[in-house]
């Protein structure tokens, strides 16, 4: 799984799992929890994360929406993703 960002113990990954979701998304892992978020509206698509972690991820995603969409386009073209600055550096 290509790692895109890390902040406050949260790791963000992006890859395409055929048929998993019908929209651009990213994965987040935190303390053994795993969830997927929509890039378009930052809605939790699947999985679970503690509320504080989910809120941090959604705020980060809002601040980096264009970079996330650019990485999604890269994945669709089978190109490597680019790293995105973590919320601890925003």
N, C-alpha and C positions, 0 to 999 in steps of 0.2 A: 504494500500500500504506500503510495507516494505521500510523504509527510509534507504538509504545506506550512504549518505554523505551530508554535508551542508557546503557551503563556499560562502562568499561574497553575501549573500542573496539568493543564489541558492540552491535548494534542489533536490537531486538525489534520485529517487525511482527505484526499480526493482520489477517487477512481470510479470507473463506470462498471456497475454490476448489472448486466443486461436484464431488463424486466423488473428490477427491484423497485424503482420509482419512475414515474412518468415525467419528471421535471428535473432540472439541474439541482444537484444537492451536494452536500459534503458530510463527512463523518466526524464525530468528536468522541474522544475517549478521555475519561477522567476517573481516577481511583476505582478502576474495575467496571465502570459503567460505560455504555456505548450507545450513541444515538446518531440519527441522521436528521439533517436540517435542510429545508428548501433554501436555495440561494435567493430565489425571487422574493419571498415574503418572510423568510427566517422561521417559518413554522416548523415545529417538531414533527417529523414524518414518521419516525419509528424509534423504538428504544426508550431509554430513560436516563436522565441525568438529574442530580440534585438541583433544585430551583436556582440557587445562587450561581452554579456553574452554567446552567442553561441561559440565564439572563446575561452573564458575561459573554457567552458565545454569540447570542443574538445581537448584543451591542457591537461586538467586534465585527460580526458579519455585516451589519449596517454600515460601519465605517469602511469596510473593504469590499463592498458589493461589486464594484467594477473589476477588481483584481480576481475575485472569486469567479465571476462570469468569464473573464479572460482565461483563467485556468480550466474552466469547464469546456470552453471552445478548444483549448489545447488538447484536452483529453479526447474529445470527439475526433480530433485530427490525428490522434495517436502520437502526440508530441509530449515532451516532458513538462511537468507543471513548474511554475515559479514559486519560490518561497514568498510568503506574505508576513509582514511585520506583526508580531504578537501584540495583544492588548496591553501588555506591560511596557511597551515602547511607544504606544500611541500618544 
